[in-house]
Amino acid sequence: FKTLGNVDWFGIKTIQKLVAQGYDTLEKIYSMREEEFRSIGFGPVLSKNLRDALTVSTTKAVEDWRFLASFGIPNLGKGDSRKLLTHISLEDLLHTEKMDIEKISGFGGITSTAITDGILQRKKMIHYMLSLGFNLQRTPLMNEMTETESAVAGKGIVFSGKMRRGSREAMQAEARQLGASVQTAVSKNTDYLVCGEKAGAAKITKANSMHVRILSEEEYLALIGR
């Protein structure tokens, strides 16, 4: 739930209570009715909030890589989930062989085996969760992306600080749509450091030392024509 990021009310104590009562899979929890929450000791208001939160989580937009990472598949955190889904769609991934993952840069034999084994063990659960109709924001597949003529296509970009025109996550998603390589740390492969309010001082210092171009949020938006 924490990785999925769009489910309120399900804290650690709530999860522990559900598991203790036998509701120990996502299938069981997502199929629960309000009355079932009440029957195992949750109050009327909290029971309604829990049921409503599950419903909202299927309708509120969430990135497909965050959805994939939430299943706890070994060696498949948020970053690698996003990278993997630029090569293989979520649905196709359920039937992907180890060798197909191993062909992707950064995924070795051991990692690919752990991922395919983890997906196989969770396939039924993933199918069930997909059947609930989650509002997934799809990661663009590299082989389907048309050549983009944006000013940031092919550029490495790091976003730092709080943005005023929208969330940092939304700006990162847009940058990827424009063909940029969004990074979490400044490196030799970084072209732009985009700074919002209270941007990281260490990132700015490193960008200066590596001659990375530093842009304000407004300068970046002007660069991409927003």
Salt bridges, closest charged atoms under 4 A:
ASP24 OD1 - LYS28 NZ 3.05
GLU34 OE2 - ARG38 NH1 3.29
GLU35 OE1 - ARG33 NE 3.15
GLU36 OE1 - ARG33 NH1 3.63
ASP52 OD2 - LYS48 NZ 2.71
GLU63 OE1 - ARG66 NE 3.16
GLU91 OE2 - ARG138 NH2 2.78
ASP100 OD1 - LYS103 NZ 3.94
GLU102 OE1 - LYS98 NZ 3.89
GLU174 OE2 - ARG226 NE 2.64
GLU197 OE2 - ARG164 NE 3.96
GLU218 OE2 - ARG164 NH1 3.95
